[in-house]
Structure formats: structure tokens, C-alpha cells
Amino acid sequence: MMDIIICNAVPAYHEAPVSPKLLKENKENIVKALLREPANIHYLIVPKDGWGWDKPEGLTIIEASHKSGFTYGNLFALKKVSEGEKPIPLCRNDAFTVGECMVVTVEELLNAGKKNVYVGGKAENKGILDFGRITTPAEILASSGVQGNFKAMYFGHPMGIFINETMLNQPMELTTDYIEILNETDCMLDFLLKTADRYGKEACGRCLFGHEGVFQIRMFLTDMTLKKGKISDLDLMLELCHEMQQQSLCEAGVSIANTVESALEHFKSEIEEHITRKSCKAGVCQKFLTFHILPDLCTGCNECSDVCEDDAILGKKKFIHIIDQEECSGCGDCIDACEEKAIIIAGAVKPKCPKKPIPCKN
């Protein structure tokens, strides 16, 4: 008989409360299934304020300190929570040898043949959907749809992988509760940085490669979005990810390393363009956007130059104005000041504008 059995109902992503949802809908069945498992102590770990019913006899309910967390997927961390301590990992799940303890999920207790997953991003049909545990991205796309043109699908923690359109028919086992669909308006570098930021907030700080590794990844990615990146940074990131996959104490460090490695494998050219061409094809990264005055709409009123604190707008009355890109800080005040709507923001494709102020046609 096991000493302890723990059922974890804490979601990794607050947007994807799969386990709490299933628990709420199947409370009695889940409790019965958990108590049927032979053990001296039965624990059910739920999000804070996530129980709200009478506590069943023989079952210890523990309310987690926060509603989401990657570390709650680590078995050692859950064992520490059952002992009244913080969810701090000490080793990965595949190396878990702490006493006679077993951890199960809500879906395992329900013997669910399907996997519930939250699909977000540019999905037309957002929300919690169910799929076979072994499925293909094509099946997920068929159920959720996509707004615009499909670019990528991201499978969140603990999978941490991207797929592109060439991989839609490859079977995979779903182990994440969170999927995000990306289209042509999404920048892979920007999305990768936001993902790394999230992992940075989830890092417990116990291990060097998990905590400091994600910090270094964020530094590399931030430099790239600020036009400070170097091609050599990509190789350094890959080397760092390899070490994180080997050395991280828990799955969170491995997951972000997998995420970066997967992004560079399938979308390296788009990320490289930020470095080599100083271009963001999706028009998302602010440092790569430029402001332009359309010559056909400019009346030479001087309103834009009057509000420009950078003195980046050149031109006098009745002359088509131009913007000095070296001086422009991208504040956007000129757009608000232009009643003719002659000032636009451009990404990779720039409008044709005169190189110096010229007289207006009207």
C-alpha cells in the first residue's frame, strides 16, 4: 500500500483551468476514484478558493497558494506541498524517488480517453476542447480554426514545442493543457520573448540552469527585439538550451529550452531577419516599425512638426514633410496631430516617400 496518493488539480496556465473544470463537473466521481486507490493518506491539491464543498471523509484538501504554476506539475514539489511547504522541485519526475508516494491527475482518475486542452491565440473557436490523447495538429486546427493564415501552433508546458504547416499531419501525444495558434500577424521572436517572460515568472530559483538559464534567454531575445542581436547569439542560445535540458532540476527548465530550440528549428529565418535585415515581417516589434508621411495626403500644415519633440519631422509650410528615421523615437504624437491621416506606421513594407521636403501639389 502507498503511504501517500496526491491528486493535483492545479492548472499550469490560468487561462486553461482544465483540471478545476473537470473537478467541478465530476466532483463525486473523482473523489470516489481517488479514495479507492489504496493509501494511508489521500491528498487533493486544488487552486486557492477552488474547493467550496464539504470535505469528504478520508480526503485531505490542500489549497494551493496561487491559481496556476508550472512547478505543481513536478512530483517532488507536490510532495513538499502535502507536507505544508512551498512547491519547490528537487529533481525531475523521471528521477522521483521520495518515499512511497504516487501522484495522479484528475483526468487519470476519470479514466478519460480524451485530453481536454485550452486552445487560444488566433483560434476562431477558442476555449477548452477535447481531443484524443494521440492526435494530430491538423485535427486540432480543424476543430478550432484559425483567424487569417496559419503560421504556427504552440504546445505549452510541459511539451514546449512549435509546429509549422509542414507538420500538421504528424501524430503526437498531448500532455499540455494549453495550445496557442499563431497566424501571419504574429511575430515568432515577439511570441518567443513573451513565452520566456512567462517562464521567468514561474522559475522557482532553486537551480542555476532553470532560473539563470531563462534569464539569459530573455536577455538574448530582448536584444534581438531592440536591434542589438547578433547571429552568434542564436548559437549561444542553442548551447544554453542543450545544457538546460541536461541540467535543470525540474521540467520547467527543460520545457523553455525545448520551446527555444523548436522555434529556432522551424522559424529560424524569421528570427534571423530581425538581426540581419533589421526587419520584423509581422510588423509587431516596435523597434522595427517606422513612421512615414504619405505625400499624396500631406498638406504641409506643420501640425506634426509642431508636436514632434524629437525634431524628427522636416518641412516648412506648403511643403510635403518627411520624417528623419534616425531622429524619430516612435512616440506617435505626430499621428494624433495629423488631421489628414497622412502619417502611417510601416513594418517590412515601406511606402514611397520623397527623400527631402518638396512643394505640395495643392
C-alpha positions as CSV (number, residue, x, y, z in Angstrom):
1,M,0.0,0.0,0.0
2,M,1.2,3.5,-0.8
3,D,1.9,5.9,2.0
4,I,0.5,8.9,0.1
5,I,-1.5,9.4,-3.0
6,I,-1.8,13.0,-4.3
7,C,-4.2,14.2,-7.0
8,N,-3.1,17.5,-8.5
9,A,-5.9,19.8,-9.7
10,V,-3.8,23.0,-10.0
11,P,-3.7,24.2,-13.6
12,A,-0.3,25.1,-15.2
13,Y,-2.0,28.0,-17.0
14,H,-4.7,30.3,-15.5
15,E,-6.2,30.5,-19.0
16,A,-6.5,26.8,-19.1
17,P,-8.3,25.6,-15.9
18,V,-8.8,22.1,-17.3
19,S,-8.4,20.2,-14.0
20,P,-10.6,22.6,-11.9
21,K,-13.3,22.4,-14.6
22,L,-13.3,18.6,-14.7
23,L,-13.2,18.5,-10.9
24,K,-16.3,20.8,-10.7
25,E,-18.2,18.8,-13.2
26,N,-17.2,15.4,-11.8
27,K,-16.5,16.0,-8.1
28,E,-18.2,12.9,-6.7
29,N,-16.7,10.5,-9.3
30,I,-13.2,12.0,-8.8
31,V,-13.3,11.8,-5.0
32,K,-14.6,8.2,-5.1
33,A,-11.9,7.2,-7.6
34,L,-9.2,8.9,-5.5
35,L,-10.3,7.2,-2.3
36,R,-10.4,3.8,-4.0
37,E,-6.7,4.0,-4.5
38,P,-5.1,2.1,-1.6
39,A,-3.0,4.5,0.5
40,N,-2.6,5.7,4.1
41,I,-3.3,9.4,3.2
42,H,-5.1,10.8,0.2
43,Y,-4.4,14.4,-0.8
44,L,-6.3,16.6,-3.3
45,I,-4.5,19.8,-4.2
46,V,-6.8,22.5,-5.6
47,P,-6.4,26.2,-6.5
48,K,-6.9,28.6,-3.7
49,D,-10.7,29.1,-3.1
50,G,-11.2,26.3,-5.6
51,W,-13.0,23.7,-3.5
52,G,-16.1,25.3,-2.0
53,W,-17.8,22.0,-0.9
54,D,-17.8,19.9,2.3
55,K,-14.6,18.0,2.7
56,P,-15.1,14.2,2.2
57,E,-14.1,11.9,5.0
58,G,-10.7,10.4,4.4
59,L,-9.6,13.1,2.0
60,T,-7.2,15.9,2.8
61,I,-7.8,19.0,0.7
62,I,-4.9,21.4,0.3
63,E,-5.5,24.8,-1.4
64,A,-2.5,25.9,-3.4
65,S,-1.0,29.3,-2.8
66,H,-1.8,30.5,-6.4
67,K,-4.1,29.5,-9.2
68,S,-1.5,28.4,-11.7
69,G,2.0,27.2,-11.7
70,F,4.4,25.1,-13.7
71,T,6.1,23.7,-10.5
72,Y,2.9,22.0,-9.5
73,G,3.5,19.5,-12.3
74,N,6.7,18.4,-10.5
75,L,6.1,15.3,-8.3
76,F,8.7,16.3,-5.7
77,A,7.1,19.8,-5.5
78,L,3.7,18.3,-4.9
79,K,5.1,16.1,-2.1
80,K,6.5,19.2,-0.4
81,V,3.1,20.9,-0.7
82,S,1.5,17.9,1.0
83,E,4.0,18.4,3.9
84,G,2.9,22.1,4.2
85,E,5.9,23.5,2.4
86,K,6.3,25.5,-0.8
87,P,6.2,23.7,-4.1
88,I,10.0,23.7,-4.7
89,P,11.3,21.0,-7.0
90,L,14.4,19.0,-6.2
91,C,14.5,16.6,-9.1
92,R,12.6,15.8,-12.3
93,N,9.7,13.5,-12.4
94,D,11.7,10.7,-14.0
95,A,14.1,10.8,-11.0
96,F,11.4,11.0,-8.3
97,T,12.2,8.5,-5.5
98,V,10.7,10.3,-2.4
99,G,9.1,7.6,-0.3
100,E,6.0,5.6,-1.2
101,C,4.2,8.4,-2.9
102,M,2.1,8.4,-6.1
103,V,0.7,11.4,-8.0
104,V,-2.3,11.2,-10.3
105,T,-4.2,13.8,-12.3
106,V,-7.9,14.5,-12.5
107,E,-8.1,13.1,-16.0
108,E,-6.3,9.9,-14.9
109,L,-8.9,9.4,-12.1
110,L,-11.7,9.8,-14.7
111,N,-10.0,7.3,-17.0
112,A,-10.5,9.9,-19.7
113,G,-9.7,8.5,-23.1
114,K,-9.5,12.1,-24.3
115,K,-7.4,15.1,-23.4
116,N,-9.0,18.4,-22.5
117,V,-7.0,21.4,-23.8
118,Y,-7.5,25.1,-23.9
119,V,-6.9,26.5,-27.4
120,G,-6.3,30.2,-27.7
121,G,-4.4,32.8,-29.7
122,K,-5.7,33.3,-33.2
123,A,-8.2,30.4,-33.0
124,E,-11.7,31.0,-34.2
125,N,-13.2,28.6,-31.7
126,K,-11.4,29.5,-28.5
127,G,-11.9,27.6,-25.3
128,I,-11.5,24.2,-23.7
129,L,-11.8,21.5,-26.4
130,D,-11.3,17.8,-26.2
131,F,-9.1,15.6,-28.4
132,G,-7.8,12.1,-28.5
133,R,-4.6,11.8,-26.3
134,I,-2.9,10.8,-29.6
135,T,-3.9,13.3,-32.2
136,T,-2.5,15.5,-35.0
137,P,-2.2,19.3,-35.2
138,A,-4.5,19.1,-38.3
139,E,-7.3,17.6,-36.1
140,I,-6.8,20.4,-33.6
141,L,-6.8,23.0,-36.4
142,A,-10.0,21.5,-37.9
143,S,-11.8,21.9,-34.5
144,S,-10.5,25.3,-33.5
145,G,-10.0,27.0,-36.8
146,V,-7.7,30.0,-37.4
147,Q,-8.2,33.7,-38.0
148,G,-6.2,34.6,-41.1
149,N,-3.4,32.5,-42.5
150,F,-2.0,29.7,-40.2
151,K,1.6,30.2,-39.2
152,A,2.3,28.0,-36.2
153,M,0.9,26.1,-33.3
154,Y,2.5,26.2,-29.8
155,F,2.0,23.4,-27.3
156,G,2.7,24.8,-23.9
157,H,4.3,23.4,-20.8
158,P,5.4,20.7,-20.3
159,M,5.7,20.0,-24.0
160,G,7.1,23.3,-25.1
161,I,7.1,22.8,-28.9
162,F,6.2,24.7,-32.0
163,I,4.9,23.1,-35.2
164,N,4.5,24.7,-38.6
165,E,2.3,23.8,-41.6
166,T,4.6,21.0,-42.8
167,M,4.0,19.1,-39.5
168,L,0.2,19.3,-39.3
169,N,-0.3,15.6,-40.0
170,Q,2.3,14.3,-37.6
171,P,0.7,12.2,-34.7
172,M,1.6,13.4,-31.2
173,E,0.7,12.7,-27.6
174,L,-1.0,15.6,-25.9
175,T,0.4,16.3,-22.4
176,T,-0.3,20.0,-22.1
177,D,-3.5,21.8,-21.2
178,Y,-2.6,24.9,-23.4
179,I,-2.3,25.4,-27.1
180,E,-1.9,28.7,-28.9
181,I,-2.5,29.2,-32.6
182,L,-0.5,31.8,-34.4
183,N,-1.1,33.5,-37.8
184,E,0.7,35.8,-40.2
185,T,0.2,38.8,-37.8
186,D,2.2,37.1,-35.1
187,C,6.0,37.6,-34.8
188,M,7.8,34.5,-33.7
189,L,10.5,36.5,-32.0
190,D,8.0,38.5,-30.0
191,F,6.0,35.4,-29.1
192,L,9.1,33.6,-28.0
193,L,10.1,36.5,-25.8
194,K,6.7,36.7,-24.2
195,T,6.8,32.9,-23.6
196,A,10.3,33.2,-22.0
197,D,9.0,36.1,-19.8
198,R,6.3,33.7,-18.5
199,Y,8.7,31.0,-17.7
200,G,10.9,33.6,-15.9
201,K,8.0,34.4,-13.6
202,E,7.4,30.7,-13.0
203,A,11.0,29.8,-12.2
204,C,11.4,28.9,-8.5
205,G,15.1,30.0,-8.4
206,R,16.4,26.7,-7.0
207,C,18.7,25.7,-9.8
208,L,21.2,27.6,-11.9
209,F,20.2,26.3,-15.3
210,G,16.4,26.7,-14.7
211,H,16.5,30.2,-13.2
212,E,19.6,31.8,-14.7
213,G,19.1,29.9,-18.0
214,V,15.7,31.5,-18.7
215,F,17.1,34.9,-17.6
216,Q,19.9,34.6,-20.2
217,I,17.4,33.5,-22.9
218,R,15.3,36.6,-22.2
219,M,18.4,38.8,-22.5
220,F,19.3,37.3,-25.9
221,L,15.7,37.7,-27.2
222,T,15.3,41.2,-25.8
223,D,18.5,42.3,-27.5
224,M,17.1,41.0,-30.8
225,T,13.9,42.9,-30.4
226,L,15.9,46.1,-29.8
227,K,18.1,45.7,-32.9
228,K,21.0,44.7,-30.7
229,G,21.1,41.0,-31.5
230,K,23.9,39.1,-33.2
231,I,23.8,36.0,-35.3
232,S,26.2,34.3,-32.9
233,D,23.5,34.8,-30.2
234,L,21.4,32.1,-31.8
235,D,24.2,29.5,-31.5
236,L,24.8,30.6,-27.9
237,M,21.1,30.2,-27.1
238,L,21.1,26.7,-28.6
239,E,24.2,25.7,-26.5
240,L,22.4,27.1,-23.4
241,C,19.2,25.2,-24.2
242,H,21.2,22.0,-24.5
243,E,22.7,22.5,-21.0
244,M,19.3,23.4,-19.6
245,Q,17.8,20.2,-21.0
246,Q,20.5,18.2,-19.2
247,Q,21.0,20.1,-16.0
248,S,17.6,21.7,-15.0
249,L,16.2,20.3,-11.8
250,C,12.7,20.3,-13.0
251,E,10.6,20.1,-16.1
252,A,10.1,23.9,-16.4
253,G,13.7,24.5,-17.4
254,V,13.6,21.7,-19.9
255,S,10.3,23.0,-21.3
256,I,11.5,26.5,-22.1
257,A,14.7,25.0,-23.6
258,N,12.6,22.8,-25.8
259,T,10.5,25.9,-26.8
260,V,13.5,27.9,-27.9
261,E,15.1,25.0,-29.7
262,S,11.8,24.2,-31.5
263,A,11.3,27.9,-32.5
264,L,14.9,28.1,-34.0
265,E,14.4,24.8,-35.8
266,H,11.2,25.8,-37.6
267,F,11.3,29.6,-37.7
268,K,15.0,30.5,-37.7
269,S,14.8,32.5,-40.9
270,E,12.1,34.8,-39.5
271,I,14.1,35.3,-36.3
272,E,17.3,35.9,-38.2
273,E,15.7,38.7,-40.3
274,H,15.4,40.7,-37.1
275,I,19.2,40.5,-36.8
276,T,20.4,40.6,-40.4
277,R,17.8,42.8,-42.1
278,K,16.6,44.7,-39.1
279,S,13.1,43.8,-40.2
280,C,10.0,42.4,-38.4
281,K,7.9,40.9,-41.2
282,A,4.8,40.7,-39.0
283,G,5.1,44.4,-38.0
284,V,5.0,43.7,-34.3
285,C,8.3,44.6,-32.8
286,Q,8.2,48.3,-32.1
287,K,11.9,49.0,-32.7
288,F,11.5,47.7,-36.3
289,L,8.5,49.9,-37.1
290,T,9.0,53.2,-38.8
291,F,6.7,56.3,-39.3
292,H,6.1,57.8,-42.7
293,I,4.2,60.7,-44.2
294,L,2.3,59.9,-47.3
295,P,3.0,62.5,-50.0
296,D,-0.5,62.3,-51.6
297,L,-2.2,63.2,-48.3
298,C,0.3,65.7,-46.7
299,T,-0.9,69.4,-47.0
300,G,2.2,70.9,-45.4
301,C,0.3,72.3,-42.4
302,N,3.2,71.9,-39.9
303,E,0.9,70.4,-37.3
304,C,3.0,67.2,-37.0
305,S,6.3,69.0,-36.8
306,D,5.0,71.3,-34.1
307,V,4.3,68.4,-31.7
308,C,7.4,66.4,-32.5
309,E,9.7,66.8,-29.5
310,D,12.5,64.9,-31.3
311,D,12.7,67.5,-34.2
312,A,12.5,64.5,-36.5
313,I,10.0,66.0,-39.0
314,L,11.4,68.1,-41.7
315,G,9.5,70.5,-43.9
316,K,8.0,74.0,-44.0
317,K,4.5,75.3,-44.8
318,K,3.0,74.0,-48.0
319,F,5.9,71.5,-48.4
320,I,5.4,67.7,-48.1
321,H,7.1,66.8,-44.8
322,I,9.4,63.9,-44.3
323,I,10.5,62.0,-41.1
324,D,14.1,61.6,-40.2
325,Q,14.2,57.9,-39.2
326,E,17.4,58.4,-37.3
327,E,15.9,61.0,-35.0
328,C,12.4,59.6,-34.7
329,S,11.7,57.9,-31.3
330,G,8.4,56.4,-32.4
331,C,6.3,58.2,-29.8
332,G,3.3,58.5,-32.2
333,D,2.4,62.1,-31.3
334,C,2.5,63.1,-35.0
335,I,-0.2,60.6,-35.9
336,D,-2.6,62.1,-33.4
337,A,-1.8,65.6,-34.6
338,C,-2.3,64.9,-38.3
339,E,-6.0,65.6,-39.3
340,E,-5.3,64.5,-42.9
341,K,-4.3,60.9,-41.7
342,A,-1.2,61.3,-43.7
343,I,1.1,59.6,-41.2
344,I,1.3,55.8,-41.1
345,I,3.3,53.1,-39.3
346,A,5.1,50.7,-41.6
347,G,6.7,47.3,-40.9
348,A,8.7,45.4,-43.5
349,V,7.0,47.1,-46.5
350,K,7.7,50.9,-46.6
351,P,5.7,53.4,-48.6
352,K,7.4,55.5,-51.3
353,C,8.2,59.0,-49.9
354,P,10.4,61.8,-51.1
355,K,13.9,61.9,-49.7
356,K,13.6,65.7,-48.9
357,P,10.7,68.1,-48.4
358,I,9.1,69.1,-51.8
359,P,6.3,71.5,-52.5
360,C,2.7,70.2,-52.1
361,K,0.7,69.6,-55.2
362,N,-2.2,71.5,-53.9
